[in-house]
Structure formats: C-alpha cells, structure tokens
C-alpha cells in the first residue's frame, strides 16, 4: 500500500475527484500533506465544495486554466482532455500524473477484477458482480459504475472483490494498476476526440495488462479484430490468457458449442448454459456472458454456480432494456450505445422483427459509414435527432438508406412511434454521446423511458 505524498494536486471536482480529495483530508492525521484542488469550472455547486475542502485545509482554485506550484502527485479527472490547457499544465507541474483508479488501487488490499472494451463493459462488470455475489463471494462494482473505488478501500478487505469498469480515459492515467483478472471485450473506434487517434486509444486500452504476471488471468475476446492480437502478446509475457469466442471453443478458454456456453477445462469441455436461456439479448451478449463466465471461473467460481447466476441475470438499465409495449410495439432503451459499434451489436438482438431505429446525439469524431450498411440490411426505418443528425444522414444517404430527421429525441420518439408497426420494435440505440441535449446517457435513457410510459398511459400511437 502506497503512502500519501506530501504534496498532492487534485484536478477536477467531479465524482471521482471529490472522492479523492475527501480521502486525502480524512487521512492527513499526523502526516503533513499539502493538497491543492483545481477545476476549470466555477459554479454554485463547486463553490460549496470549495468551502468544504478549504475548511479541511485545501488550497482550492476554481475557474483554473493552469496549475501553479510543484507537486509530487497529481490525481486528474479522466474527463479533462489531454490537449486542454489545464491538463498540459498538470503534466508540467507534477512528478507523477495518475487517475482515481490508480490512486485507489495503490491503497487497496482487495483483489481487483477489471473490465474494459469499447462496448459491453457495463454489462460484463454487472454480470461479474452478480456471478460472484450469487456464488457467495463478496464483490463491489466500482469505477464507471458503482462508486469511486477510493470510497471503499477503507471499508473492504482482502475477501471482497473490487470489480471495476475501466475506460480508456482511466487506463491512460495508470502506471502500476494490476488487476488479478482483466477482461478485454473489444476495441473499435471511439473517443478519437479525446485520444487523438485510434492507435492511441487502442494503446491505452492495452494498458490494462501492462503489469500482469503469471499469477494473473487475462480474458480476451478473440472474435474482435481489435482485441484478438493482444491475446498472443499478453500470453508471450507469461500471463495466463483465457480466450473467448462465439464461433468456437478456444483451448483453455470459453466458447459457444452447439448453442451452449462452454468452458475448455483440464478435464475437457464442460457445458455451462444454453445461450438461448440468457435473459440478455443479442449475439454480443452471448460474447459478454462468455467473457464473464471465463473471468469468474478463473476467480474460482464453480460451473454450477456460474450457470445459476447466468440464469438469474436481468438486462441492465440503458442497455437493450425493455421499457414498455404500446399498441403491439415494443420499446427498447439502449441509450448506453454511444458509438456506432455498440449500435451495430444491438441490431443483432431482433432477428426479423421490423425495427424503427432512433439515432443521434453528439458525435465523438466517429464514422457512421459501417453502421449505415448494417442499418440498410436490418432496419425497417430510421429516425434521426440531435447535433449529429447531419453526419449520420450523410452516411445513410451514401448507403441508400431513407431516414427522417425529427429535431430532439422526444420529437424523434413521436416520429418513430408513428412509423412502427404491430409486432415491431422502436429501438433507441443512438450511436452517439448525449451531451448535446442531456446530462449523460442515463439521463437520456430515463427521459426515453418516462416518455414511453406516458405513451402507454395514453394508449394510442
């Protein structure tokens, strides 16, 4: 466990930054620690927090564009883009720049199971927690879901698994992070605006395995062209690798055989559960279930317990979440699909059902060309909304796909409802971020869910 440094900068007063600042002043004790806090924003909420932190002895700077002074460590919010003046200033002012995940890991005595990937992180993280706890192993979801891990490191011991959903932003701010089990689901273009290039994005994802050794286990989906090459690379370093595939059974890994989720064990292949028994839909969720199965089996959970846990796992909020049926039309909230790859995966969940797809929000410098081809082959009609509508429209036009542009998301829902047919589906799977209109993808999904409930009350389309 690493001791606190004598001079620390906390940069960004979001959820994780505030948790770090509170941890630091809680643990000052007899050790003199100088803490400075910086945030580029300045509003009423931050001013209240600034008063709290100032009373604890912190030097707080709101509306900051640069960091003043010299620090042993800077703990930086992953939301601060590397090219921003504040982040560049931090790099010059601190001997070491890390994020809250790294800060918490260094102070934790719990074993970590970490999950990353462009898509599927939340489902697999939630599923791993569910499988562990249903098998009697204490586990807490931390990171991008659950709570900031730094809030738990004093509360849980070595018997509790910390299951962390970790983003590329968070991994970019690690240098010693070493989970006992690490899961990589896929790497497809996303967050290019933050990382600067796809190559940089992929390299930050790969940092998940940087410090793992022979006593650790890496679970890697080899069906994905972005993640597959890392299986051999990581194995060559002596790390145990469990490969996951939906098109076969990798040696020593997990795969789909004759419709069964199957583990390849030293005793031979063992069936876990029929894929058709899963309550989560789509080919990608079969892959997600295989990854979670491999991860918790490597943790020591027996196959019967895994099967029982898989049977009891329900769809999570905002990820192919059924939110209602109105006049024979099913409405699905997939608001967490914030990039084209996630929406492509979602489209595999509906077979031949006529789907009205709602696309839009804020683009993250992604291309919609591949998505347009999938839409052409699998969707009845498309409704666009939000800031990115012109970008998506251009890609759809190039692919010969008709669409409607309907302004806001709620206006798009009205258009989609009128286009839907009995026995069909209205699918909100936006392929974009939400910040043009909402506070986040969960806010967008909640608004969608509430609007569908209102439709059901009215009882007409």
Secondary structure as GFF3:
##gff-version 3
##sequence-region A 1 461
A	DSSP	beta_strand	7	11	.	.	.	ID=ss1
A	DSSP	alpha_helix	15	26	.	.	.	ID=ss2
A	DSSP	beta_strand	34	39	.	.	.	ID=ss3
A	DSSP	alpha_helix	44	55	.	.	.	ID=ss4
A	DSSP	beta_strand	59	62	.	.	.	ID=ss5
A	DSSP	beta_strand	71	76	.	.	.	ID=ss6
A	DSSP	alpha_helix	85	93	.	.	.	ID=ss7
A	DSSP	beta_strand	94	98	.	.	.	ID=ss8
A	DSSP	alpha_helix	100	105	.	.	.	ID=ss9
A	DSSP	beta_strand	112	116	.	.	.	ID=ss10
A	DSSP	alpha_helix	121	134	.	.	.	ID=ss11
A	DSSP	beta_strand	139	143	.	.	.	ID=ss12
A	DSSP	three_ten_helix	149	151	.	.	.	ID=ss13
A	DSSP	beta_strand	161	165	.	.	.	ID=ss14
A	DSSP	alpha_helix	168	172	.	.	.	ID=ss15
A	DSSP	beta_strand	181	184	.	.	.	ID=ss16
A	DSSP	alpha_helix	192	195	.	.	.	ID=ss17
A	DSSP	alpha_helix	198	206	.	.	.	ID=ss18
A	DSSP	three_ten_helix	207	209	.	.	.	ID=ss19
A	DSSP	beta_strand	217	221	.	.	.	ID=ss20
A	DSSP	alpha_helix	225	236	.	.	.	ID=ss21
A	DSSP	beta_strand	240	245	.	.	.	ID=ss22
A	DSSP	beta_strand	254	257	.	.	.	ID=ss23
A	DSSP	beta_strand	260	265	.	.	.	ID=ss24
A	DSSP	beta_strand	268	274	.	.	.	ID=ss25
A	DSSP	three_ten_helix	275	277	.	.	.	ID=ss26
A	DSSP	alpha_helix	283	299	.	.	.	ID=ss27
A	DSSP	alpha_helix	303	311	.	.	.	ID=ss28
A	DSSP	beta_strand	321	326	.	.	.	ID=ss29
A	DSSP	beta_strand	329	333	.	.	.	ID=ss30
A	DSSP	alpha_helix	340	346	.	.	.	ID=ss31
A	DSSP	three_ten_helix	347	349	.	.	.	ID=ss32
A	DSSP	beta_strand	355	360	.	.	.	ID=ss33
A	DSSP	alpha_helix	369	378	.	.	.	ID=ss34
A	DSSP	beta_strand	381	385	.	.	.	ID=ss35
A	DSSP	alpha_helix	389	398	.	.	.	ID=ss36
A	DSSP	beta_strand	404	405	.	.	.	ID=ss37
A	DSSP	alpha_helix	409	419	.	.	.	ID=ss38
A	DSSP	beta_strand	425	428	.	.	.	ID=ss39
A	DSSP	alpha_helix	441	458	.	.	.	ID=ss40
###
